[in-house]
Amino acid sequence: MPRYELCVILKAMQRPETAAVLRRTVETLFERGAVVRSLENLGERRLPYKISKHDSRHTHGGYFSIDFHASPKIVSELLDHLERDIDVLRPTVLKKDIELSKTQCCGTQSEKAKSATSR
């Protein structure tokens, strides 16, 4: 399963309401067969521009990042579900690249040093 990062901006709420929204979001991922690796709170801040969503204008929001593995088929379903959630202002799913180790792409530093000195 590919690795994805879900970045969401939630409307400004108190901590219990924010926790409930995040719990709903993670449970939605679990229901669709995803494996959640991490959840990171990036803080609450002023939005770069006013966002009108569900008949309200928002100027502040909470930023969160959820790292997960899932089938590519569920990504569009997940975004549709989050777009309908009244507490989510902006959902975005990014596919994360597979990180290559240094030995796979260009050798270790000691091999580079040996080849440079043997010339």
Biopython code that builds the backbone (N, CA, C, O; Angstrom):
import numpy as np
from Bio.PDB.StructureBuilder import StructureBuilder

atoms = [
    (1, "MET", "N", (0.840, -1.178, 0.000)),
    (1, "MET", "CA", (0.000, 0.000, 0.000)),
    (1, "MET", "C", (0.883, 1.239, 0.000)),
    (1, "MET", "O", (1.856, 1.311, 0.751)),
    (2, "PRO", "N", (0.549, 2.212, -0.838)),
    (2, "PRO", "CA", (1.326, 3.455, -0.875)),
    (2, "PRO", "C", (1.149, 4.268, 0.404)),
    (2, "PRO", "O", (0.190, 4.088, 1.153)),
    (3, "ARG", "N", (2.089, 5.151, 0.624)),
    (3, "ARG", "CA", (2.071, 6.018, 1.801)),
    (3, "ARG", "C", (1.540, 7.385, 1.396)),
    (3, "ARG", "O", (1.941, 7.944, 0.375)),
    (4, "TYR", "N", (0.627, 7.917, 2.214)),
    (4, "TYR", "CA", (0.002, 9.208, 1.946)),
    (4, "TYR", "C", (0.117, 10.106, 3.171)),
    (4, "TYR", "O", (0.360, 9.645, 4.286)),
    (5, "GLU", "N", (-0.062, 11.398, 2.932)),
    (5, "GLU", "CA", (-0.141, 12.368, 4.013)),
    (5, "GLU", "C", (-1.426, 13.158, 3.817)),
    (5, "GLU", "O", (-1.634, 13.777, 2.773)),
    (6, "LEU", "N", (-2.279, 13.131, 4.824)),
    (6, "LEU", "CA", (-3.517, 13.901, 4.808)),
    (6, "LEU", "C", (-3.277, 15.178, 5.597)),
    (6, "LEU", "O", (-3.004, 15.135, 6.797)),
    (7, "CYS", "N", (-3.379, 16.309, 4.922)),
    (7, "CYS", "CA", (-3.242, 17.611, 5.579)),
    (7, "CYS", "C", (-4.639, 18.214, 5.662)),
    (7, "CYS", "O", (-5.307, 18.387, 4.643)),
    (8, "VAL", "N", (-5.073, 18.530, 6.863)),
    (8, "VAL", "CA", (-6.406, 19.109, 7.033)),
    (8, "VAL", "C", (-6.309, 20.409, 7.810)),
    (8, "VAL", "O", (-5.484, 20.564, 8.710)),
    (9, "ILE", "N", (-7.172, 21.333, 7.436)),
    (9, "ILE", "CA", (-7.362, 22.555, 8.195)),
    (9, "ILE", "C", (-8.758, 22.445, 8.790)),
    (9, "ILE", "O", (-9.746, 22.344, 8.062)),
    (10, "LEU", "N", (-8.835, 22.467, 10.116)),
    (10, "LEU", "CA", (-10.107, 22.398, 10.820)),
    (10, "LEU", "C", (-10.508, 23.792, 11.260)),
    (10, "LEU", "O", (-9.655, 24.644, 11.511)),
    (11, "LYS", "N", (-11.813, 24.020, 11.351)),
    (11, "LYS", "CA", (-12.247, 25.326, 11.854)),
    (11, "LYS", "C", (-11.800, 25.485, 13.301)),
    (11, "LYS", "O", (-11.604, 24.493, 14.002)),
    (12, "ALA", "N", (-11.641, 26.711, 13.746)),
    (12, "ALA", "CA", (-11.175, 26.985, 15.107)),
    (12, "ALA", "C", (-12.228, 26.519, 16.108)),
    (12, "ALA", "O", (-13.372, 26.974, 16.093)),
    (13, "MET", "N", (-11.802, 25.581, 16.995)),
    (13, "MET", "CA", (-12.708, 25.007, 17.986)),
    (13, "MET", "C", (-11.938, 24.796, 19.285)),
    (13, "MET", "O", (-10.714, 24.921, 19.321)),
    (14, "GLN", "N", (-12.667, 24.474, 20.347)),
    (14, "GLN", "CA", (-12.045, 24.113, 21.608)),
    (14, "GLN", "C", (-11.415, 22.729, 21.482)),
    (14, "GLN", "O", (-11.735, 21.986, 20.554)),
    (15, "ARG", "N", (-10.535, 22.384, 22.395)),
    (15, "ARG", "CA", (-9.790, 21.121, 22.330)),
    (15, "ARG", "C", (-10.684, 19.877, 22.260)),
    (15, "ARG", "O", (-10.399, 18.999, 21.446)),
    (16, "PRO", "N", (-11.753, 19.748, 23.066)),
    (16, "PRO", "CA", (-12.577, 18.532, 22.978)),
    (16, "PRO", "C", (-13.248, 18.345, 21.610)),
    (16, "PRO", "O", (-13.332, 17.227, 21.102)),
    (17, "GLU", "N", (-13.721, 19.443, 21.024)),
    (17, "GLU", "CA", (-14.356, 19.359, 19.713)),
    (17, "GLU", "C", (-13.331, 18.999, 18.635)),
    (17, "GLU", "O", (-13.622, 18.218, 17.729)),
    (18, "THR", "N", (-12.137, 19.572, 18.742)),
    (18, "THR", "CA", (-11.073, 19.255, 17.793)),
    (18, "THR", "C", (-10.690, 17.783, 17.894)),
    (18, "THR", "O", (-10.498, 17.117, 16.877)),
    (19, "ALA", "N", (-10.577, 17.277, 19.122)),
    (19, "ALA", "CA", (-10.246, 15.861, 19.322)),
    (19, "ALA", "C", (-11.316, 14.963, 18.723)),
    (19, "ALA", "O", (-10.998, 13.921, 18.151)),
    (20, "ALA", "N", (-12.581, 15.351, 18.844)),
    (20, "ALA", "CA", (-13.668, 14.554, 18.279)),
    (20, "ALA", "C", (-13.595, 14.508, 16.752)),
    (20, "ALA", "O", (-13.835, 13.461, 16.150)),
    (21, "VAL", "N", (-13.267, 15.627, 16.135)),
    (21, "VAL", "CA", (-13.143, 15.666, 14.674)),
    (21, "VAL", "C", (-11.978, 14.791, 14.216)),
    (21, "VAL", "O", (-12.106, 14.040, 13.249)),
    (22, "LEU", "N", (-10.853, 14.886, 14.905)),
    (22, "LEU", "CA", (-9.696, 14.060, 14.541)),
    (22, "LEU", "C", (-9.994, 12.579, 14.755)),
    (22, "LEU", "O", (-9.583, 11.745, 13.949)),
    (23, "ARG", "N", (-10.697, 12.248, 15.818)),
    (23, "ARG", "CA", (-11.079, 10.859, 16.073)),
    (23, "ARG", "C", (-11.973, 10.344, 14.942)),
    (23, "ARG", "O", (-11.785, 9.226, 14.463)),
    (24, "ARG", "N", (-12.950, 11.160, 14.514)),
    (24, "ARG", "CA", (-13.824, 10.782, 13.393)),
    (24, "ARG", "C", (-13.015, 10.547, 12.127)),
    (24, "ARG", "O", (-13.259, 9.591, 11.392)),
    (25, "THR", "N", (-12.058, 11.419, 11.879)),
    (25, "THR", "CA", (-11.242, 11.315, 10.662)),
    (25, "THR", "C", (-10.394, 10.050, 10.683)),
    (25, "THR", "O", (-10.327, 9.340, 9.680)),
    (26, "VAL", "N", (-9.750, 9.760, 11.800)),
    (26, "VAL", "CA", (-8.915, 8.565, 11.902)),
    (26, "VAL", "C", (-9.776, 7.300, 11.825)),
    (26, "VAL", "O", (-9.372, 6.321, 11.197)),
    (27, "GLU", "N", (-10.956, 7.307, 12.453)),
    (27, "GLU", "CA", (-11.856, 6.160, 12.359)),
    (27, "GLU", "C", (-12.314, 5.932, 10.929)),
    (27, "GLU", "O", (-12.472, 4.789, 10.501)),
    (28, "THR", "N", (-12.528, 7.014, 10.187)),
    (28, "THR", "CA", (-12.884, 6.889, 8.769)),
    (28, "THR", "C", (-11.767, 6.205, 7.999)),
    (28, "THR", "O", (-12.030, 5.360, 7.144)),
    (29, "LEU", "N", (-10.531, 6.560, 8.291)),
    (29, "LEU", "CA", (-9.390, 5.909, 7.653)),
    (29, "LEU", "C", (-9.356, 4.420, 8.005)),
    (29, "LEU", "O", (-9.161, 3.578, 7.128)),
    (30, "PHE", "N", (-9.546, 4.097, 9.279)),
    (30, "PHE", "CA", (-9.533, 2.694, 9.716)),
    (30, "PHE", "C", (-10.638, 1.892, 9.034)),
    (30, "PHE", "O", (-10.412, 0.759, 8.608)),
    (31, "GLU", "N", (-11.829, 2.476, 8.929)),
    (31, "GLU", "CA", (-12.955, 1.784, 8.300)),
    (31, "GLU", "C", (-12.665, 1.443, 6.846)),
    (31, "GLU", "O", (-13.183, 0.456, 6.324)),
    (32, "ARG", "N", (-11.854, 2.240, 6.200)),
    (32, "ARG", "CA", (-11.545, 2.013, 4.794)),
    (32, "ARG", "C", (-10.270, 1.187, 4.606)),
    (32, "ARG", "O", (-9.799, 1.022, 3.481)),
    (33, "GLY", "N", (-9.716, 0.671, 5.696)),
    (33, "GLY", "CA", (-8.572, -0.229, 5.609)),
    (33, "GLY", "C", (-7.207, 0.432, 5.645)),
    (33, "GLY", "O", (-6.211, -0.208, 5.308)),
    (34, "ALA", "N", (-7.131, 1.683, 6.041)),
    (34, "ALA", "CA", (-5.851, 2.389, 6.101)),
    (34, "ALA", "C", (-5.123, 2.059, 7.399)),
    (34, "ALA", "O", (-5.738, 1.671, 8.393)),
    (35, "VAL", "N", (-3.812, 2.220, 7.372)),
    (35, "VAL", "CA", (-2.966, 2.054, 8.550)),
    (35, "VAL", "C", (-2.352, 3.419, 8.859)),
    (35, "VAL", "O", (-1.552, 3.942, 8.084)),
    (36, "VAL", "N", (-2.737, 3.983, 9.998)),
    (36, "VAL", "CA", (-2.266, 5.323, 10.368)),
    (36, "VAL", "C", (-0.916, 5.202, 11.066)),
    (36, "VAL", "O", (-0.775, 4.461, 12.039)),
    (37, "ARG", "N", (0.066, 5.930, 10.565)),
    (37, "ARG", "CA", (1.415, 5.920, 11.139)),
    (37, "ARG", "C", (1.601, 7.014, 12.180)),
    (37, "ARG", "O", (2.210, 6.783, 13.224)),
    (38, "SER", "N", (1.081, 8.204, 11.900)),
    (38, "SER", "CA", (1.258, 9.299, 12.859)),
    (38, "SER", "C", (0.214, 10.382, 12.636)),
    (38, "SER", "O", (-0.372, 10.503, 11.560)),
    (39, "LEU", "N", (0.000, 11.164, 13.686)),
    (39, "LEU", "CA", (-0.885, 12.315, 13.657)),
    (39, "LEU", "C", (-0.107, 13.459, 14.281)),
    (39, "LEU", "O", (0.398, 13.337, 15.397)),
    (40, "GLU", "N", (-0.010, 14.562, 13.568)),
    (40, "GLU", "CA", (0.787, 15.687, 14.056)),
    (40, "GLU", "C", (-0.044, 16.962, 14.079)),
    (40, "GLU", "O", (-0.694, 17.312, 13.094)),
    (41, "ASN", "N", (-0.014, 17.644, 15.206)),
    (41, "ASN", "CA", (-0.679, 18.934, 15.351)),
    (41, "ASN", "C", (0.306, 20.010, 14.932)),
    (41, "ASN", "O", (1.362, 20.160, 15.545)),
    (42, "LEU", "N", (-0.030, 20.755, 13.897)),
    (42, "LEU", "CA", (0.849, 21.806, 13.404)),
    (42, "LEU", "C", (0.477, 23.175, 13.964)),
    (42, "LEU", "O", (1.099, 24.182, 13.628)),
    (43, "GLY", "N", (-0.540, 23.203, 14.817)),
    (43, "GLY", "CA", (-0.906, 24.440, 15.501)),
    (43, "GLY", "C", (-2.093, 25.149, 14.894)),
    (43, "GLY", "O", (-2.522, 24.863, 13.776)),
    (44, "GLU", "N", (-2.607, 26.080, 15.666)),
    (44, "GLU", "CA", (-3.705, 26.911, 15.183)),
    (44, "GLU", "C", (-3.131, 28.262, 14.789)),
    (44, "GLU", "O", (-2.311, 28.841, 15.503)),
    (45, "ARG", "N", (-3.573, 28.748, 13.652)),
    (45, "ARG", "CA", (-3.064, 30.033, 13.180)),
    (45, "ARG", "C", (-4.094, 30.723, 12.300)),
    (45, "ARG", "O", (-5.123, 30.152, 11.937)),
    (46, "ARG", "N", (-3.790, 31.935, 11.979)),
    (46, "ARG", "CA", (-4.650, 32.723, 11.095)),
    (46, "ARG", "C", (-4.526, 32.160, 9.682)),
    (46, "ARG", "O", (-3.425, 31.845, 9.230)),
    (47, "LEU", "N", (-5.643, 32.035, 8.992)),
    (47, "LEU", "CA", (-5.629, 31.532, 7.619)),
    (47, "LEU", "C", (-5.061, 32.601, 6.686)),
    (47, "LEU", "O", (-5.216, 33.792, 6.955)),
    (48, "PRO", "N", (-4.410, 32.198, 5.599)),
    (48, "PRO", "CA", (-3.836, 33.189, 4.682)),
    (48, "PRO", "C", (-4.902, 34.025, 3.965)),
    (48, "PRO", "O", (-4.619, 35.122, 3.485)),
    (49, "TYR", "N", (-6.111, 33.504, 3.898)),
    (49, "TYR", "CA", (-7.241, 34.229, 3.321)),
    (49, "TYR", "C", (-8.513, 33.667, 3.953)),
    (49, "TYR", "O", (-8.503, 32.560, 4.490)),
    (50, "LYS", "N", (-9.601, 34.422, 3.892)),
    (50, "LYS", "CA", (-10.856, 33.972, 4.480)),
    (50, "LYS", "C", (-11.397, 32.799, 3.670)),
    (50, "LYS", "O", (-11.392, 32.824, 2.439)),
    (51, "ILE", "N", (-11.861, 31.781, 4.371)),
    (51, "ILE", "CA", (-12.425, 30.604, 3.718)),
    (51, "ILE", "C", (-13.909, 30.542, 4.055)),
    (51, "ILE", "O", (-14.286, 30.517, 5.226)),
    (52, "SER", "N", (-14.744, 30.516, 3.031)),
    (52, "SER", "CA", (-16.182, 30.358, 3.229)),
    (52, "SER", "C", (-16.524, 28.891, 3.033)),
    (52, "SER", "O", (-16.287, 28.319, 1.969)),
    (53, "LYS", "N", (-17.084, 28.293, 4.073)),
    (53, "LYS", "CA", (-17.413, 26.875, 4.014)),
    (53, "LYS", "C", (-18.647, 26.628, 4.865)),
    (53, "LYS", "O", (-18.700, 27.068, 6.013)),
    (54, "HIS", "N", (-19.632, 25.938, 4.326)),
    (54, "HIS", "CA", (-20.854, 25.589, 5.041)),
    (54, "HIS", "C", (-21.525, 26.834, 5.633)),
    (54, "HIS", "O", (-21.886, 26.854, 6.810)),
    (55, "ASP", "N", (-21.682, 27.849, 4.821)),
    (55, "ASP", "CA", (-22.371, 29.089, 5.190)),
    (55, "ASP", "C", (-21.700, 29.872, 6.322)),
    (55, "ASP", "O", (-22.372, 30.614, 7.038)),
    (56, "SER", "N", (-20.392, 29.717, 6.489)),
    (56, "SER", "CA", (-19.637, 30.477, 7.487)),
    (56, "SER", "C", (-18.337, 30.961, 6.872)),
    (56, "SER", "O", (-17.784, 30.324, 5.976)),
    (57, "ARG", "N", (-17.851, 32.105, 7.367)),
    (57, "ARG", "CA", (-16.550, 32.620, 6.932)),
    (57, "ARG", "C", (-15.555, 32.383, 8.057)),
    (57, "ARG", "O", (-15.820, 32.723, 9.210)),
    (58, "HIS", "N", (-14.423, 31.806, 7.724)),
    (58, "HIS", "CA", (-13.429, 31.440, 8.731)),
    (58, "HIS", "C", (-12.139, 32.223, 8.503)),
    (58, "HIS", "O", (-11.688, 32.382, 7.369)),
    (59, "THR", "N", (-11.551, 32.708, 9.598)),
    (59, "THR", "CA", (-10.292, 33.447, 9.512)),
    (59, "THR", "C", (-9.164, 32.729, 10.257)),
    (59, "THR", "O", (-7.991, 33.033, 10.039)),
    (60, "HIS", "N", (-9.508, 31.778, 11.136)),
    (60, "HIS", "CA", (-8.517, 31.001, 11.894)),
    (60, "HIS", "C", (-8.821, 29.522, 11.733)),
    (60, "HIS", "O", (-9.970, 29.131, 11.529)),
    (61, "GLY", "N", (-7.781, 28.703, 11.827)),
    (61, "GLY", "CA", (-7.984, 27.265, 11.707)),
    (61, "GLY", "C", (-6.860, 26.486, 12.352)),
    (61, "GLY", "O", (-5.771, 27.007, 12.592)),
    (62, "GLY", "N", (-7.146, 25.227, 12.627)),
    (62, "GLY", "CA", (-6.149, 24.321, 13.183)),
    (62, "GLY", "C", (-5.584, 23.445, 12.078)),
    (62, "GLY", "O", (-6.336, 22.849, 11.307)),
    (63, "TYR", "N", (-4.275, 23.365, 11.999)),
    (63, "TYR", "CA", (-3.587, 22.607, 10.957)),
    (63, "TYR", "C", (-3.123, 21.268, 11.528)),
    (63, "TYR", "O", (-2.498, 21.226, 12.588)),
    (64, "PHE", "N", (-3.431, 20.164, 10.820)),
    (64, "PHE", "CA", (-3.061, 18.823, 11.259)),
    (64, "PHE", "C", (-2.556, 18.019, 10.079)),
    (64, "PHE", "O", (-2.972, 18.230, 8.940)),
    (65, "SER", "N", (-1.654, 17.096, 10.365)),
    (65, "SER", "CA", (-1.095, 16.207, 9.350)),
    (65, "SER", "C", (-1.237, 14.767, 9.844)),
    (65, "SER", "O", (-0.865, 14.448, 10.973)),
    (66, "ILE", "N", (-1.785, 13.896, 8.975)),
    (66, "ILE", "CA", (-1.952, 12.481, 9.304)),
    (66, "ILE", "C", (-1.210, 11.673, 8.254)),
    (66, "ILE", "O", (-1.502, 11.766, 7.062)),
    (67, "ASP", "N", (-0.252, 10.882, 8.704)),
    (67, "ASP", "CA", (0.566, 10.032, 7.829)),
    (67, "ASP", "C", (-0.046, 8.632, 7.856)),
    (67, "ASP", "O", (-0.230, 8.056, 8.929)),
    (68, "PHE", "N", (-0.365, 8.074, 6.662)),
    (68, "PHE", "CA", (-1.018, 6.766, 6.641)),
    (68, "PHE", "C", (-0.677, 5.992, 5.371)),
    (68, "PHE", "O", (-0.242, 6.561, 4.370)),
    (69, "HIS", "N", (-0.889, 4.674, 5.441)),
    (69, "HIS", "CA", (-0.779, 3.783, 4.289)),
    (69, "HIS", "C", (-2.189, 3.356, 3.917)),
    (69, "HIS", "O", (-2.986, 3.022, 4.794)),
    (70, "ALA", "N", (-2.507, 3.363, 2.614)),
    (70, "ALA", "CA", (-3.851, 2.962, 2.194)),
    (70, "ALA", "C", (-3.842, 2.587, 0.721)),
    (70, "ALA", "O", (-2.907, 2.896, -0.018)),
    (71, "SER", "N", (-4.892, 1.923, 0.327)),
    (71, "SER", "CA", (-5.094, 1.594, -1.078)),
    (71, "SER", "C", (-5.414, 2.875, -1.847)),
    (71, "SER", "O", (-6.116, 3.740, -1.323)),
    (72, "PRO", "N", (-4.921, 3.017, -3.066)),
    (72, "PRO", "CA", (-5.214, 4.224, -3.838)),
    (72, "PRO", "C", (-6.706, 4.426, -4.116)),
    (72, "PRO", "O", (-7.142, 5.544, -4.390)),
    (73, "LYS", "N", (-7.476, 3.358, -4.047)),
    (73, "LYS", "CA", (-8.911, 3.445, -4.336)),
    (73, "LYS", "C", (-9.674, 4.276, -3.315)),
    (73, "LYS", "O", (-10.697, 4.874, -3.648)),
    (74, "ILE", "N", (-9.195, 4.323, -2.083)),
    (74, "ILE", "CA", (-9.964, 5.006, -1.037)),
    (74, "ILE", "C", (-9.709, 6.502, -0.958)),
    (74, "ILE", "O", (-10.423, 7.206, -0.243)),
    (75, "VAL", "N", (-8.713, 7.003, -1.670)),
    (75, "VAL", "CA", (-8.337, 8.415, -1.539)),
    (75, "VAL", "C", (-9.476, 9.339, -1.982)),
    (75, "VAL", "O", (-9.785, 10.310, -1.291)),
    (76, "SER", "N", (-10.097, 9.050, -3.115)),
    (76, "SER", "CA", (-11.193, 9.914, -3.582)),
    (76, "SER", "C", (-12.397, 9.819, -2.654)),
    (76, "SER", "O", (-13.062, 10.825, -2.406)),
    (77, "GLU", "N", (-12.694, 8.609, -2.128)),
    (77, "GLU", "CA", (-13.788, 8.445, -1.162)),
    (77, "GLU", "C", (-13.511, 9.253, 0.098)),
    (77, "GLU", "O", (-14.402, 9.908, 0.638)),
    (78, "LEU", "N", (-12.276, 9.199, 0.554)),
    (78, "LEU", "CA", (-11.894, 9.921, 1.763)),
    (78, "LEU", "C", (-12.066, 11.424, 1.577)),
    (78, "LEU", "O", (-12.612, 12.100, 2.449)),
    (79, "LEU", "N", (-11.605, 11.949, 0.447)),
    (79, "LEU", "CA", (-11.745, 13.384, 0.195)),
    (79, "LEU", "C", (-13.213, 13.787, 0.101)),
    (79, "LEU", "O", (-13.594, 14.843, 0.607)),
    (80, "ASP", "N", (-14.048, 12.960, -0.542)),
    (80, "ASP", "CA", (-15.481, 13.262, -0.612)),
    (80, "ASP", "C", (-16.090, 13.314, 0.785)),
    (80, "ASP", "O", (-16.881, 14.204, 1.095)),
    (81, "HIS", "N", (-15.714, 12.356, 1.618)),
    (81, "HIS", "CA", (-16.225, 12.307, 2.993)),
    (81, "HIS", "C", (-15.793, 13.550, 3.784)),
    (81, "HIS", "O", (-16.601, 14.145, 4.497)),
    (82, "LEU", "N", (-14.525, 13.935, 3.655)),
    (82, "LEU", "CA", (-14.021, 15.089, 4.403)),
    (82, "LEU", "C", (-14.603, 16.406, 3.889)),
    (82, "LEU", "O", (-14.785, 17.340, 4.670)),
    (83, "GLU", "N", (-14.896, 16.497, 2.604)),
    (83, "GLU", "CA", (-15.507, 17.713, 2.053)),
    (83, "GLU", "C", (-16.900, 17.934, 2.646)),
    (83, "GLU", "O", (-17.341, 19.076, 2.784)),
    (84, "ARG", "N", (-17.591, 16.852, 2.995)),
    (84, "ARG", "CA", (-18.930, 16.960, 3.581)),
    (84, "ARG", "C", (-18.895, 17.228, 5.078)),
    (84, "ARG", "O", (-19.906, 17.640, 5.647)),
    (85, "ASP", "N", (-17.770, 17.006, 5.725)),
    (85, "ASP", "CA", (-17.647, 17.233, 7.166)),
    (85, "ASP", "C", (-17.684, 18.734, 7.441)),
    (85, "ASP", "O", (-16.896, 19.493, 6.876)),
    (86, "ILE", "N", (-18.597, 19.158, 8.306)),
    (86, "ILE", "CA", (-18.777, 20.599, 8.526)),
    (86, "ILE", "C", (-17.640, 21.234, 9.315)),
    (86, "ILE", "O", (-17.528, 22.460, 9.345)),
    (87, "ASP", "N", (-16.793, 20.430, 9.954)),
    (87, "ASP", "CA", (-15.694, 20.971, 10.748)),
    (87, "ASP", "C", (-14.377, 21.040, 9.983)),
    (87, "ASP", "O", (-13.414, 21.626, 10.477)),
    (88, "VAL", "N", (-14.316, 20.455, 8.789)),
    (88, "VAL", "CA", (-13.089, 20.437, 7.986)),
    (88, "VAL", "C", (-13.178, 21.543, 6.941)),
    (88, "VAL", "O", (-14.100, 21.572, 6.126)),
    (89, "LEU", "N", (-12.206, 22.452, 6.977)),
    (89, "LEU", "CA", (-12.185, 23.547, 6.003)),
    (89, "LEU", "C", (-11.472, 23.157, 4.717)),
    (89, "LEU", "O", (-11.970, 23.445, 3.628)),
    (90, "ARG", "N", (-10.319, 22.511, 4.819)),
    (90, "ARG", "CA", (-9.527, 22.132, 3.646)),
    (90, "ARG", "C", (-8.881, 20.767, 3.856)),
    (90, "ARG", "O", (-7.960, 20.652, 4.664)),
    (91, "PRO", "N", (-9.333, 19.733, 3.155)),
    (91, "PRO", "CA", (-8.607, 18.464, 3.182)),
    (91, "PRO", "C", (-7.720, 18.337, 1.947)),
    (91, "PRO", "O", (-8.144, 18.682, 0.844)),
    (92, "THR", "N", (-6.514, 17.854, 2.118)),
    (92, "THR", "CA", (-5.591, 17.627, 1.009)),
    (92, "THR", "C", (-4.845, 16.328, 1.261)),
    (92, "THR", "O", (-4.316, 16.113, 2.352)),
    (93, "VAL", "N", (-4.799, 15.459, 0.252)),
    (93, "VAL", "CA", (-4.053, 14.211, 0.369)),
    (93, "VAL", "C", (-2.864, 14.277, -0.577)),
    (93, "VAL", "O", (-3.015, 14.551, -1.768)),
    (94, "LEU", "N", (-1.680, 14.024, -0.032)),
    (94, "LEU", "CA", (-0.446, 14.017, -0.816)),
    (94, "LEU", "C", (0.154, 12.623, -0.786)),
    (94, "LEU", "O", (0.200, 11.992, 0.270)),
    (95, "LYS", "N", (0.612, 12.135, -1.921)),
    (95, "LYS", "CA", (1.287, 10.843, -1.956)),
    (95, "LYS", "C", (2.750, 11.090, -1.618)),
    (95, "LYS", "O", (3.409, 11.927, -2.235)),
    (96, "LYS", "N", (3.252, 10.347, -0.626)),
    (96, "LYS", "CA", (4.639, 10.521, -0.202)),
    (96, "LYS", "C", (5.536, 9.603, -1.017)),
    (96, "LYS", "O", (5.177, 8.461, -1.300)),
    (97, "ASP", "N", (6.696, 10.108, -1.388)),
    (97, "ASP", "CA", (7.665, 9.321, -2.137)),
    (97, "ASP", "C", (8.323, 8.302, -1.232)),
    (97, "ASP", "O", (8.450, 8.511, -0.025)),
    (98, "ILE", "N", (8.740, 7.199, -1.828)),
    (98, "ILE", "CA", (9.501, 6.211, -1.089)),
    (98, "ILE", "C", (10.920, 6.743, -0.980)),
    (98, "ILE", "O", (11.553, 7.072, -1.983)),
    (99, "GLU", "N", (11.410, 6.822, 0.249)),
    (99, "GLU", "CA", (12.750, 7.353, 0.458)),
    (99, "GLU", "C", (13.773, 6.267, 0.167)),
    (99, "GLU", "O", (13.674, 5.157, 0.691)),
    (100, "LEU", "N", (14.749, 6.584, -0.664)),
    (100, "LEU", "CA", (15.805, 5.647, -0.984)),
    (100, "LEU", "C", (16.966, 5.854, -0.019)),
    (100, "LEU", "O", (17.291, 6.982, 0.351)),
    (101, "SER", "N", (17.576, 4.763, 0.375)),
    (101, "SER", "CA", (18.745, 4.903, 1.230)),
    (101, "SER", "C", (19.921, 5.357, 0.373)),
    (101, "SER", "O", (19.887, 5.218, -0.849)),
    (102, "LYS", "N", (20.942, 5.890, 0.994)),
    (102, "LYS", "CA", (22.094, 6.404, 0.244)),
    (102, "LYS", "C", (22.826, 5.290, -0.496)),
    (102, "LYS", "O", (23.396, 5.537, -1.558)),
    (103, "THR", "N", (22.824, 4.080, 0.034)),
    (103, "THR", "CA", (23.526, 2.983, -0.636)),
    (103, "THR", "C", (22.811, 2.573, -1.911)),
    (103, "THR", "O", (23.456, 2.078, -2.835)),
    (104, "GLN", "N", (21.495, 2.763, -1.993)),
    (104, "GLN", "CA", (20.755, 2.391, -3.185)),
    (104, "GLN", "C", (20.958, 3.388, -4.322)),
    (104, "GLN", "O", (21.020, 2.991, -5.485)),
    (105, "CYS", "N", (21.061, 4.668, -4.004)),
    (105, "CYS", "CA", (21.083, 5.648, -5.088)),
    (105, "CYS", "C", (22.492, 6.052, -5.510)),
    (105, "CYS", "O", (22.739, 6.220, -6.704)),
    (106, "CYS", "N", (23.403, 6.211, -4.592)),
    (106, "CYS", "CA", (24.690, 6.751, -5.015)),
    (106, "CYS", "C", (25.874, 6.219, -4.210)),
    (106, "CYS", "O", (26.960, 6.795, -4.272)),
    (107, "GLY", "N", (25.693, 5.143, -3.463)),
    (107, "GLY", "CA", (26.808, 4.577, -2.706)),
    (107, "GLY", "C", (27.041, 5.316, -1.410)),
    (107, "GLY", "O", (26.460, 6.375, -1.175)),
    (108, "THR", "N", (27.885, 4.761, -0.576)),
    (108, "THR", "CA", (28.181, 5.390, 0.712)),
    (108, "THR", "C", (29.275, 6.435, 0.554)),
    (108, "THR", "O", (29.938, 6.494, -0.483)),
    (109, "GLN", "N", (29.461, 7.235, 1.547)),
    (109, "GLN", "CA", (30.469, 8.292, 1.504)),
    (109, "GLN", "C", (31.876, 7.701, 1.401)),
    (109, "GLN", "O", (32.741, 8.269, 0.734)),
    (110, "SER", "N", (32.104, 6.566, 2.059)),
    (110, "SER", "CA", (33.451, 5.986, 2.017)),
    (110, "SER", "C", (33.785, 5.477, 0.611)),
    (110, "SER", "O", (34.939, 5.548, 0.189)),
    (111, "GLU", "N", (32.786, 4.964, -0.118)),
    (111, "GLU", "CA", (33.027, 4.525, -1.490)),
    (111, "GLU", "C", (33.358, 5.706, -2.390)),
    (111, "GLU", "O", (34.212, 5.599, -3.270)),
    (112, "LYS", "N", (32.683, 6.838, -2.171)),
    (112, "LYS", "CA", (32.962, 8.037, -2.949)),
    (112, "LYS", "C", (34.372, 8.527, -2.673)),
    (112, "LYS", "O", (35.082, 8.923, -3.597)),
    (113, "ALA", "N", (34.782, 8.505, -1.421)),
    (113, "ALA", "CA", (36.116, 8.963, -1.049)),
    (113, "ALA", "C", (37.185, 8.071, -1.668)),
    (113, "ALA", "O", (38.203, 8.567, -2.150)),
    (114, "LYS", "N", (36.963, 6.754, -1.660)),
    (114, "LYS", "CA", (37.917, 5.819, -2.251)),
    (114, "LYS", "C", (38.059, 6.051, -3.751)),
    (114, "LYS", "O", (39.167, 6.041, -4.287)),
    (115, "SER", "N", (36.924, 6.261, -4.425)),
    (115, "SER", "CA", (37.004, 6.456, -5.871)),
    (115, "SER", "C", (37.660, 7.797, -6.215)),
    (115, "SER", "O", (38.329, 7.912, -7.242)),
    (116, "ALA", "N", (37.473, 8.801, -5.368)),
    (116, "ALA", "CA", (38.076, 10.118, -5.614)),
    (116, "ALA", "C", (39.584, 10.081, -5.386)),
    (116, "ALA", "O", (40.332, 10.738, -6.110)),
    (117, "THR", "N", (40.041, 9.322, -4.392)),
    (117, "THR", "CA", (41.467, 9.267, -4.101)),
    (117, "THR", "C", (42.212, 8.336, -5.043)),
    (117, "THR", "O", (43.423, 8.483, -5.208)),
    (118, "SER", "N", (41.534, 7.389, -5.662)),
    (118, "SER", "CA", (42.228, 6.444, -6.564)),
    (118, "SER", "C", (42.448, 7.035, -7.958)),
    (118, "SER", "O", (43.153, 6.437, -8.770)),
    (119, "ARG", "N", (41.875, 8.167, -8.241)),
    (119, "ARG", "CA", (42.016, 8.784, -9.564)),
    (119, "ARG", "C", (43.291, 9.499, -9.720)),
    (119, "ARG", "O", (43.554, 10.069, -10.780)),
]
sb = StructureBuilder()
sb.init_structure("model")
sb.init_model(0)
sb.init_chain("A")
sb.init_seg("    ")
for serial, (resi, resn, name, xyz) in enumerate(atoms, 1):
    if name == "N":
        sb.init_residue(resn, " ", resi, " ")
    sb.init_atom(name, np.array(xyz, "f"), 0.0, 1.0, " ", f" {name:<3s}", serial, name[0])
structure = sb.get_structure()
